[in-house]
Amino acid sequence: MGSSSSLSLWQDTLGDVPASRAPLSPADLREHYDVVIMGAGYTGLWTAVALTKKHPDLKLLVLDKERVGFGASGRNGGWVSSLFPTSPSGLIQRHGLDQARAMRVAMVEAVDSLGAWAKDLGIQCDFVQGGTTTLARNQIQLHRAQEDLAEAQVLGVDKLSWRAPEETLAASEVVGAVFNPACARIHPGKLVQGLAKVLDDAGVRIAEATAVISYSPGRVVTQRGEVTCDVAIDAMEGYRSQLRQNRRDTLPLYSLMIATNPLPDSVCDDIGLHHGETFADYRSLVIYGQRTADNRIAFGGRGAPYHLGSRIKNSYDLVPRVFRALEHTLKDLFPQLADATISHRWGGVLGVPRDWHASVTFDSATGLARAGGYVGDGVGLSHLAGLTLADLITDTPSARTTLPMVNHVSPRWEPEPLRYLGATAAITGVRLADYVESRTGKPSIISRLIAPLTGH
């Protein structure tokens, strides 16, 4: 990390760090709320903002065990992408062509929508829509790129295009790339803190340092007491599994990141990486990166271990082996960064549903609502989910409320130790599959064996 107290690069480069908000007080406990939102990350804050815009008179309460943006919303890679955890072909198989197309349209539109909402709300979060480049660096990755292009043709929504090696980023061993214009770069910390300030200014109570113990229709129990409400929203995403009642609903998977010191323009220009452009490649073990507004490369990837019992600890954010692998991967990808110094190392958890399918649910009979299961694609998707929740709760018919993610229920994860064995096999398997495929140039049987564990 940048310092022993730093959560991420994004916290260190916020500028003025907002003061802590008071935890739930005895006076708060005496109130009855229209809506209580558990989780002060993107999902909870977007939902609160949308509800406030629709009905400024609603009495809202937002709770967080730590503080605003402590989780993935303050630690992610800064991609406002149109990615959805379930692939287009998977959406077609589960929901049919029309519903799959509607989901893809909504995801593409969410990129522009987030930028427009941020601008209208006066949130300066370094939003620049420069698209994303996904590199193919061997024959297996080339085959995956061709599959992506073919999938896009089926639905006719995603405007993917092929780039020859001389037309894309100057990466090592590149044989081409797929460019998707539906992606923007942001500063995640500025967005989450900006949303919280909008709510502060609107008089919405955000209680930090208030851990939720359980919830049920009409009540949310915290370590500081119980509050009553008409609607309770679970917006805890990766931390949902820490409640006993939700233990097997979501698997907390770690994703780790590094960032370079600010680079000269000439280095980024040599790579061909423009401001607002994000990048990845077609390996099985996910990697992702962006050029930040202050000319760093922020780069992340999976590969950190899953911990038995879905345990989450601050120490799990720091895995030296993974940080070394990320630096090696980044500098192998772009030799131009050979002398770049890594200034920040951090990590955090994301939420993985058993079928890798995000969902937004609301039961008007019980007043219970939930959104999440983003599998790391949550910046744009949480914006869409928050607006959708607001529509559902206020009974506002819209194109959003008919999307296939609405009231989708994922199966629960297996009990331990099966959950641990499956997650560990998947993490180890994708790493091994990449190694085998890069050496042999042929599809690995490992990829097919672990596909059911990785949502493919």
C-alpha angles and dihedrals in degrees: 000000000000089000137354091262097043122110095194148326087278093061092047092052099044094100107213107031110218117246117255116267120232119262122244109300134204088256090055090052092058092058127089114220132208090213132012115194119200109208130038097217129105096293096050095041096046089049092050093047092049092047091049091051091051098042115011090182094065114115105230133182125190119197130194131177091216119009141296111304095005093133132048092317090070098037109040131115096263098243117146091194136167090230119132119193092238113065122238091254090049091051091050091050093049103036110015132250100291096049092044090052091049091052092050092048090051092050094050091047091048090070093059091038094056091050092048093048092048091051093047091048092049094243113154103203103149091257110180121159104217099145128234131274118209110195127215110209104171139018094273091053089046089056090052090050090053090050090053092051091049092048091052090054092056095061098028093215108100112070097214119167135189120241123198118226092263091050099054141052117320095246128152118269092359116166095179142305145233116237121205116187092197098090135086135191122234141169099248096204094053091051097050094044091045091054091050091051090052088056093044090053090049091054096250112153115236112186114198127191088036115125120203113226099182143333138207136165109316098359142073118193117208133175087257096051143287128300126196125219146159094235128027118194123200104210097155098115109175092015094053090092091065091074111084092226091056100037096124099031097085133018114221107225122185124231119186132203143194132193132200127227112264109293131215114261088242092066094052090043090052089054090045093233110149127201109275093023121122128194145200138151137231100260116128095240101072120243128176137177146172142191105244125219089256092052101258126133109235108196133178146168148169128259104102113127127264112235124228114261093019089279118180122198133163090239090061089068090071117064110160092197091057093044090053090049091050092051091047091048094048094049092044089052093048113023087185086078095057092116097038116124120225109231102175137035122180145138147187146180131277128193122251121189117207094252095037090240121133117223144192115199136179128175109196091194095060100023091231119140136175141179132183145075093131097150091212097314093096110120097080094023094054089054090053091044093051093051090046093051090051090052092049096046093048092042092240111158112223142147086263095061092059096052118122092245090064111104091352109154118206120208117253123259119256119268119260136308089026091057091053093046093049096046093046091048091051095049093046092042098054090049091050092044091055091050094049094045094048090052100041103029089223133107112270120234085217090069091057093045095053096040094100090056095050101045097254 
